[in-house]
Amino acid sequence: MVRLDTLQEAWERVRDNAGGPGGDGQTVGQFAIQSPTRLLRLRRDLIGGTYRPGPLRPVDIRKDDGSLRRLSIPCVIDRVAQTAAATALMPVLEPEMRVLYILIGRDSVTGVMGQILVWERMGCRFLLASGACVTGARWL
């Protein structure tokens, strides 16, 4: 995760995605101007244990049904760190993740729990990670 080539690859993915600024107001274009220096500083902070994510920028996005969905946009540097972490961890974790079930709007909790029971009866043993999305909750 802290190798410069991993951080550079993560930066390129963040840059290519061209998302908006986080809570610090810095755009992808502004980050690009000094990206080599910023990546070196990020690497130093990650290795030294001094890295701290910046503030999130709340953005309300209108959904198809007219309701609003609150997004929390991380700072560009934090997106680079998160992308580098995902890049480093996925080759290790992915072989262990044979099944991934994600609850989305059209699914019911009852349906998901029913599927979990089916897998249990089949003898499957797995780690269940759950996150709750509650209106007004802030999570990343």
C-alpha positions as CSV (number, residue, x, y, z in Angstrom):
1,M,0.0,0.0,0.0
2,V,2.9,2.4,0.7
3,R,5.0,1.5,-2.4
4,L,5.3,4.5,-4.6
5,D,4.1,2.6,-7.7
6,T,1.0,1.6,-5.8
7,L,0.3,5.1,-4.7
8,Q,1.0,6.4,-8.3
9,E,-1.4,3.8,-9.7
10,A,-4.0,4.8,-7.1
11,W,-3.6,8.5,-8.0
12,E,-4.0,7.8,-11.7
13,R,-7.3,5.9,-11.0
14,V,-8.5,8.8,-8.8
15,R,-7.4,11.3,-11.4
16,D,-9.2,9.4,-14.2
17,N,-12.4,9.2,-12.2
18,A,-12.3,13.1,-11.9
19,G,-14.6,13.3,-8.9
20,G,-15.2,16.5,-7.0
21,P,-13.3,18.0,-4.1
22,G,-13.6,16.8,-0.6
23,G,-14.0,18.9,2.5
24,D,-10.6,20.6,2.0
25,G,-11.9,22.1,-1.3
26,Q,-8.9,20.7,-3.3
27,T,-9.8,19.6,-6.8
28,V,-8.2,16.7,-8.7
29,G,-6.6,19.3,-11.0
30,Q,-5.1,21.2,-8.1
31,F,-3.7,17.9,-6.6
32,A,-2.2,17.1,-10.0
33,I,0.0,20.2,-10.0
34,Q,2.1,18.8,-7.1
35,S,1.1,15.1,-7.2
36,P,4.7,13.7,-6.9
37,T,5.3,15.8,-3.8
38,R,1.9,15.0,-2.4
39,L,2.3,11.2,-3.0
40,L,5.7,11.3,-1.3
41,R,4.2,13.1,1.7
42,L,1.3,10.6,1.8
43,R,3.7,7.7,1.8
44,R,5.8,9.3,4.6
45,D,2.6,9.9,6.7
46,L,1.3,6.3,6.1
47,I,4.6,4.7,7.0
48,G,5.0,7.0,10.1
49,G,1.5,6.5,11.3
50,T,0.7,10.2,11.1
51,Y,-1.8,10.0,8.2
52,R,-5.2,11.4,9.2
53,P,-8.1,11.7,6.7
54,G,-9.4,15.1,5.9
55,P,-12.9,16.4,6.2
56,L,-15.7,14.9,4.2
57,R,-17.8,17.2,2.0
58,P,-21.5,16.5,2.2
59,V,-23.4,16.5,-1.1
60,D,-27.1,15.8,-1.6
61,I,-28.0,13.9,-4.8
62,R,-31.6,13.7,-6.0
63,K,-32.7,10.1,-6.6
64,D,-35.1,9.0,-9.4
65,D,-38.0,9.0,-6.9
66,G,-37.3,12.7,-6.0
67,S,-35.9,11.9,-2.6
68,L,-32.4,13.0,-1.6
69,R,-29.4,10.8,-1.0
70,R,-26.6,12.3,1.1
71,L,-23.0,11.5,-0.1
72,S,-19.9,12.3,1.8
73,I,-17.0,13.1,-0.6
74,P,-13.5,12.4,0.8
75,C,-10.6,14.6,0.0
76,V,-8.5,13.7,-3.1
77,I,-5.6,12.6,-1.0
78,D,-7.9,10.3,1.0
79,R,-9.3,8.8,-2.1
80,V,-5.7,8.0,-3.2
81,A,-5.0,6.4,0.2
82,Q,-8.3,4.4,0.1
83,T,-7.6,3.3,-3.5
84,A,-4.1,2.2,-2.7
85,A,-5.4,0.2,0.3
86,A,-8.0,-1.5,-1.8
87,T,-5.4,-2.3,-4.5
88,A,-3.1,-3.8,-1.9
89,L,-5.8,-5.8,0.0
90,M,-7.9,-7.2,-2.8
91,P,-5.4,-9.8,-4.1
92,V,-5.2,-11.1,-0.5
93,L,-8.9,-11.0,0.4
94,E,-10.6,-11.7,-3.0
95,P,-9.7,-15.5,-3.1
96,E,-11.4,-15.8,0.3
97,M,-14.5,-14.0,-0.8
98,R,-16.4,-16.7,-2.7
99,V,-19.8,-15.1,-2.3
100,L,-20.6,-11.5,-1.8
101,Y,-24.3,-10.6,-1.2
102,I,-25.2,-6.9,-1.2
103,L,-28.5,-5.7,0.1
104,I,-29.8,-3.1,-2.3
105,G,-33.0,-1.1,-2.5
106,R,-35.1,-3.8,-4.2
107,D,-34.0,-6.5,-1.8
108,S,-35.6,-7.1,1.6
109,V,-33.8,-7.9,4.8
110,T,-36.0,-11.0,5.0
111,G,-34.8,-12.1,1.6
112,V,-31.2,-11.6,2.5
113,M,-31.6,-13.5,5.8
114,G,-33.4,-16.3,4.0
115,Q,-30.4,-16.6,1.6
116,I,-28.0,-16.7,4.6
117,L,-30.1,-19.6,6.1
118,V,-29.9,-21.5,2.8
119,W,-26.1,-21.2,2.8
120,E,-25.9,-22.2,6.4
121,R,-28.0,-25.4,5.7
122,M,-25.6,-26.1,2.9
123,G,-22.8,-26.1,5.4
124,C,-21.3,-22.8,4.4
125,R,-19.4,-20.9,7.1
126,F,-18.6,-17.3,6.5
127,L,-18.0,-13.9,8.0
128,L,-21.0,-11.7,7.8
129,A,-20.2,-8.0,7.7
130,S,-23.2,-5.7,8.0
131,G,-23.6,-2.0,7.7
132,A,-26.8,-0.1,8.3
133,C,-27.9,2.8,6.1
134,V,-30.2,5.0,8.1
135,T,-31.6,8.3,6.8
136,G,-29.3,11.0,8.2
137,A,-26.6,8.6,9.2
138,R,-23.1,9.5,8.1
139,W,-20.8,6.6,7.2
140,L,-18.2,5.8,4.7
